[in-house]
Amino acid sequence: MEILQVVGVGLIGTVLAVFVKERNKEVAVLISLTTGIIIFIFTLSKVGSIINVLN
């Protein structure tokens, strides 16, 4: 289920960035960066769980 959330965030961020890029490139870069950070946070939470299991 969480994979679908990550995919959804990625798709929404990409579509928003493409639409905004036509008018304001700086805002499109910020949207892309924010999307990447959100996906990274999702990934970190899963990596933390894996490390706890391995210990």
C-alpha positions as a printed Julia matrix, in Angstrom:
55×3 Matrix{Float64}:
  0.0    0.0     0.0
  2.8    2.39    0.8
  4.36   1.77   -2.6
  1.21   3.17   -4.15
  1.53   6.26   -1.96
  5.1    6.83   -3.12
  4.09   6.34   -6.76
  1.15   8.71   -6.28
  3.33  11.41   -4.74
  5.83  11.0    -7.56
  3.2   11.23  -10.29
  1.46  14.22   -8.75
  4.76  16.02   -8.23
  5.84  15.33  -11.8
  2.57  16.51  -13.33
  2.57  19.66  -11.21
  6.17  20.41  -12.11
  5.48  19.99  -15.83
  2.47  22.29  -15.75
  4.19  24.94  -13.65
  7.44  24.76  -15.66
  5.78  26.55  -18.58
  5.23  29.66  -16.48
  7.8   29.61  -13.69
 10.84  27.35  -13.85
 12.01  28.14  -10.32
  8.75  26.97   -8.78
  8.88  23.8   -10.89
 12.34  23.05   -9.48
 11.05  23.57   -5.93
  8.12  21.23   -6.57
 10.49  18.58   -7.9
 12.82  19.0    -4.95
  9.98  18.77   -2.45
  8.65  15.64   -4.15
 12.08  14.05   -3.98
 12.43  14.87   -0.28
  9.01  13.38    0.5
  9.9   10.16   -1.33
 13.26  10.08    0.46
 11.51  10.37    3.84
  9.21   7.46    2.93
 12.28   5.43    2.02
 14.14   6.31    5.21
 11.27   5.08    7.36
 11.39   1.71    5.62
 15.18   1.46    5.86
 14.94   2.15    9.6
 12.5   -0.73    9.99
 14.82  -3.07    8.08
 17.81  -2.08   10.22
 15.82  -2.75   13.4
 14.91  -6.23   12.15
 18.52  -7.01   11.28
 19.71  -6.01   14.75
